[in-house]
Amino acid sequence: MTMKKNFTFKKCLTILLVKYATLLKCLAILIVGLSFYFCTRNLGLSTNSKDWGDFGSYLSGIVGLANLYLFYQLTIKIQEYNEINDRPLLSFFKNSDDKDYTLENIGKGTAINVKVGASVDDSEEIKEKHYYSFSPNTAKKIDWTKNCQSLYAQYQDVFGNTHEIFMRDDTLFEITSRTTEKNIKHRDEIKLYQKHFDK
C-alpha cells in the first residue's frame, strides 16, 4: 500500500512539474537572482533610499529576464498550437455513383504540393497525380482511381511539415509513426508509396 501511495505521489509530482515547468523556471530565475544579490550585500534592511533604488534596478533586470523567458516559451506554444490547429487534413471519399474517389481538404489550412497515388491491383505499379494546392473545404473528384485497391496522399502545410494519408478497404489512416507500426499488414504497402514519392 505504501508503494502505491509513493507511486501516485511521484506521478502527481511529475505531472505538476511538467505542467508548471515554465512558471517554475521563471521562479528559479528570480530566486537565483535575489540570492546572488543578497549574498554579495550585507543582509540587514537598509534605511538608505539609494540602497533600495539599487535593489529596485537589480530586481527589474531579473524580472525582465524572467519575462523574456516566459515570452519565448509562450511564442513556442502559440506556434505549436497554430501548426496543429491550422493544418490541412486531406481525406478520400468513395463516390456512391461511381467506383472512384474524391479528395477533400477537411482541415483548416491549405495543403500544398499534393501527391496522390493509387494502386489498381496488388502489384507494385502505382498511378500518380500531382496537384498544386487544396484550400480548406476544397474537393476534387479523382476519376482515375476507379477500382483501385489502395490510395495514398502526401502533402505539406504552409509551415513545411509533411503529412500523409492512406486508404485501403475503405478505411482511412493518417500516417504517423504509431499508425504505421499499429497497422502492420499495411506497413509494406505504405513504405512502397513513400519510396515511390521520395524518388
N, C-alpha and C positions, 0 to 999 in steps of 0.2 A: 504494500500500500504506500509506503514512504517513497519507494522508487517511482511509482506512478505520479505522486504529487510533484516530485522533483522534475520529472519529465515534463509535466504540464507547466510547471513554473518556468523551466528553461525555454519551453516552446513559446510561452506568453512573452517572456523577456526578449526572445529573439524577434518575435513579431513586432513588439514595441520599438525595439532598436532599429529595425528596418523601416518601420512606418515613420518614425520621427528622427531618422538619421540626419537629415538636413538641419533640423532645429537643434539637435544635439551638437552638430559640428559648429554651428554659429555660436552656441553657448560655450563650447570649448575655446573658440577664438577669444571670446570675451574674458573667460576665466584665465587663460594663459596671459593675455594682455594685461589684465589687472594684477595678476600675480607678479609679473615682471616689474610692473610699476611699483608695487608695494615692497618688493624685495630690494629695489635699488634706493628706496627712500626710507626715512625713519617711519615707524608705524603709528606714531601719535597723530591725533587730529590737530590740524593746524588752525590757527586763528588769523593767519595771514591770507588776505584775499588773492595775492599773487600765486600762492601755492594752489589754491582752489581753481584759479584761472588756468594754471599749467595742467592740473588734473583734468579739467574740462576739455582742454585742447587734446590731451592724450586720449581721453575716453572717446571723443568724437572720431579720432582716427581709427581706433579699434572697432567702434560701431560701424564706421564706414567700410572697413574690411569685411565685417560680418554681413553687412548689406550687399556688398559686391558679390560675395559668395552665394548668398541667397538669391540674388538676381540671376546669377549664372545658372543655378540649379532650376529655377523657375523657367528660364528660357529653354533649357533642355527638355523639361517636362512638357511645355507647350508645343515644342516641335514634335516630340513623340506623339502627343495627342493628335496633332494635325495630320501626321503621317498615317496614323491608324484610322481616324475618322473621315478624312478627306481623300481616301484612296478609292481607286476604281475596283469593281468586283464584277468580272465577266461571268456570264452563265449561259449554258446551252439549254435550249428548249426544243423539244421534239414537236414538229408541226403536226397537227391532227389530220389534216387533209392529205399531206404527202408523207413520204418516208425520209424527209430531210429535216434539217435543224435550223434554228435561228440563234444567233449570238447576240446577247443583250448586255449592256452595262447597267447593272442594278445598284452600283455603288454611287458615291458622291463625287468622285474625282474622275478626271479624264484618263482613259487608257491610251497610251501611245505605243508605236512600234509593235502592233499586234500581229502575231504569227499564229495561224490556225492550221492544224494538221488533222488528217482523218485517215484511218486505216480501214480499207474496204473489206478486206478479209483478214485472216490471221497471218498473212505473210508480212514481211518486213517492209513492204512498199507503202510509202506514206505520200498522200496527196497533200499539198500545202498551198496556202494563200497568205498574202501579207496585206494588212490594212494600216493606214497611217494613224488613225485615231478613232476612238469611240468616246464621245462625250456622255455624261450621265443621261440615263433613260433613252439611249440610242439603241436601236435594234436593227440587225441586218440578217435577212434570210440568206443562208449559205446553202444554196440548192445543189452544189457539187458534193454534198455529204450524203446523198441518197444511199440507203442500205449500208452505211458504214458500221464497223464493229466497235470502233472507239474514236473519241475526239480528244484533242489536246489544244490548249491555247497558252501561249507565253506572251506576256505583255509587261510594260513598265508604267509606273506612275510618274508624276511630274517631279518627284523627289529622286528619281533614278533607281528606285527599288524594282526588282523583277518579281513578277507574280506568275503563277502557273495554275491552270485548272485541267482536270482530266475527267472524261466521262466514259463509262463502259456499262453496258446493261442498264441504261437509263438511270444510272446513279452518278451524281456529280461529286467530285472531290476537289477541294482546294489543296494544292500540293504544298506541304511543309515537310520538314524532316520527319516529324512524328507521323504524318499521314502516309508517307512513303513506307516507313517501317511497319505501320499497322496493316496496310493492305499489301501483304507480301505477294499475293498472287498477281497483282498488277505492277509490282515494282520493276520487273524486267521490261514491260511494255512502256512504262513511263520513262525509264532510262533510255530506251530506244528513241522516243520522241525527243528527249533532251539532247541526245547525241546528234540527232538529225538537225535540230535547230541551232546547235552550237557550232556547226561547220562554218 
